[in-house]
Amino acid sequence: MKYLVFLIAMAAGVPFIALVSSLSPRLKRLAFAFMVVTFLFNSMTSINFLSMEYYRGPVRGFEVTFADLIAWGLALGMMLRTPQKIVWKPRFTIMLSLFFLYIIFSLVRAGNSKDELSLLFTNLARTGKETFRGEGYAYWSSSSYDEDRAWAQGFSNGVQGRVETSELLAVRAVRAF
């Protein structure tokens, strides 16, 4: 039932809000106020489109709220009302595009995180620094082994292994070497 309500709201509500907000500034402000109120009650007005069986991200799904639908309608209404006043090319576009390309290049060049964790363990063991948890703790890598397992690095003994993704292990952010 919840899916049906959201599909109707998306198919009919978003275009309706876009049309109304493009025609009347007063109704646009009312829609904005309603968006703020529904944002306060996000947990009651949201739907999760992908459950944890199909999505392995940190939030376990793709969530859409009524506030999102109203925001989409207001954005479309703004484009309908004053398309010539919208600046489609913001300032610093070239600099931001170069930064984006650098990030993509860094991700492609990054390599395997399980190898980076192994190198980190080797360097820490060589220098004698102990910056990780005590004996017996393992840390996740972002390298998956198969659908149900991922690689982990032990920092007490340097052993790497495949661990079920349902296990609770520590995580450590690592910068490129």
C-alpha positions in Angstrom: 0.0 0.0 0.0 2.9 2.3 0.9 4.4 1.8 -2.6 1.2 2.6 -4.3 0.8 5.9 -2.4 4.3 6.9 -3.3 3.9 6.0 -6.9 0.8 8.1 -7.1 2.4 10.9 -5.3 5.4 10.7 -7.7 3.3 10.4 -10.9 0.7 13.0 -10.0 1.9 15.0 -7.1 5.3 16.1 -8.4 3.9 17.5 -11.7 1.0 19.1 -9.8 3.4 20.8 -7.3 5.5 21.9 -10.3 2.6 23.5 -12.1 1.1 25.1 -9.0 4.4 26.5 -7.8 5.2 27.9 -11.2 1.8 29.8 -11.3 1.4 31.1 -7.8 4.2 32.4 -5.4 1.8 32.0 -2.5 1.2 28.3 -3.2 5.0 27.9 -3.8 5.6 29.2 -0.3 2.9 26.9 1.1 4.5 23.9 -0.7 7.9 24.9 0.7 6.5 25.1 4.3 4.9 21.7 3.8 8.2 20.3 2.6 9.9 21.5 5.8 7.2 20.0 8.0 7.4 16.6 6.2 11.1 16.7 6.6 10.7 16.8 10.3 8.7 13.5 10.1 11.0 11.8 7.6 10.8 8.4 9.3 7.0 8.3 9.0 6.9 9.6 5.4 9.6 7.6 3.8 9.8 4.4 1.7 12.7 2.2 1.1 12.8 1.0 -2.5 15.6 -1.5 -2.2 15.8 -3.8 0.8 19.0 -5.2 2.3 18.7 -8.4 0.2 19.4 -6.4 -3.0 21.6 -3.5 -1.8 24.9 -3.8 0.2 25.4 -0.1 0.9 25.8 1.5 4.3 22.1 2.5 4.6 20.6 -0.7 3.2 18.4 0.7 0.5 17.3 3.7 -1.5 15.0 5.9 0.6 12.6 8.5 -0.8 10.5 10.8 1.4 7.5 13.1 0.8 9.9 16.0 1.4 12.0 14.7 -1.6 8.9 14.6 -3.8 7.9 18.1 -2.9 11.5 19.3 -3.5 11.4 17.7 -6.9 8.1 19.5 -7.7 9.4 22.8 -6.5 12.6 22.4 -8.6 10.5 21.6 -11.7 8.2 24.6 -10.9 11.2 26.9 -10.7 12.4 25.6 -14.1 8.9 26.1 -15.6 8.6 29.7 -14.2 11.9 31.2 -14.9 14.1 29.0 -17.1 16.0 31.9 -18.6 17.1 33.2 -15.1 18.6 29.9 -14.0 22.4 29.8 -14.2 23.1 26.4 -15.6 26.9 26.9 -15.6 27.9 27.9 -12.0 31.0 29.7 -11.1 34.2 27.6 -10.9 32.8 25.0 -13.3 36.1 24.3 -14.9 37.9 24.0 -11.6 35.2 21.7 -10.2 35.3 19.6 -13.4 39.1 19.2 -13.1 38.7 18.2 -9.5 36.1 15.6 -10.4 38.3 14.2 -13.1 41.2 14.0 -10.6 38.9 12.0 -8.2 37.9 9.6 -10.9 41.6 9.2 -11.9 42.5 8.6 -8.3 39.8 6.0 -7.9 40.8 4.1 -11.0 44.5 4.2 -10.0 43.8 3.4 -6.3 44.4 -0.3 -6.4 43.2 -3.1 -4.1 42.4 -2.0 -0.6 43.4 -5.4 0.9 46.9 -4.9 -0.6 47.0 -1.3 0.9 46.0 -2.7 4.3 48.8 -5.3 4.1 51.3 -2.6 3.2 50.0 -0.5 6.1 50.6 -3.4 8.5 54.1 -4.0 7.1 55.0 -0.3 7.6 53.6 -0.2 11.1 55.4 -3.4 12.1 58.6 -2.1 10.7 58.4 1.2 12.5 57.0 -0.3 15.7 54.0 2.0 15.9 50.9 0.6 17.4 47.9 2.8 16.3 45.4 0.0 16.0 43.3 -1.9 18.5 44.7 -4.5 20.7 45.4 -8.2 20.1 43.0 -10.2 17.9 41.3 -7.3 16.1 40.8 -7.4 12.4 39.8 -4.6 10.0 37.6 -4.7 7.0 39.0 -3.9 3.6 36.8 -2.6 0.8 37.8 -5.6 -1.4 35.1 -8.2 -1.7 35.9 -11.9 -2.1 32.5 -13.0 -3.3 28.8 -12.2 -2.7 28.9 -13.1 1.0 32.5 -12.5 2.0 35.1 -9.8 2.0 38.8 -9.5 2.8 39.9 -8.5 6.3 43.4 -7.7 7.7 44.5 -8.7 11.1 46.9 -6.2 12.7 48.1 -8.4 15.5 49.7 -11.0 13.2 49.4 -9.6 9.7 47.1 -12.4 8.4 44.5 -11.6 5.8 41.4 -13.7 5.4 38.0 -13.9 3.9 35.2 -13.1 6.4 31.5 -13.3 6.2 30.0 -9.8 5.7 27.7 -10.3 8.6 30.6 -10.3 11.0 31.4 -7.1 13.0 34.9 -5.9 12.4 36.6 -2.5 12.8 37.0 0.0 10.0 39.9 2.3 9.5 40.1 5.1 6.9 43.4 4.9 4.9 44.9 7.5 2.7 46.8 6.7 -0.4 50.5 6.0 0.1 
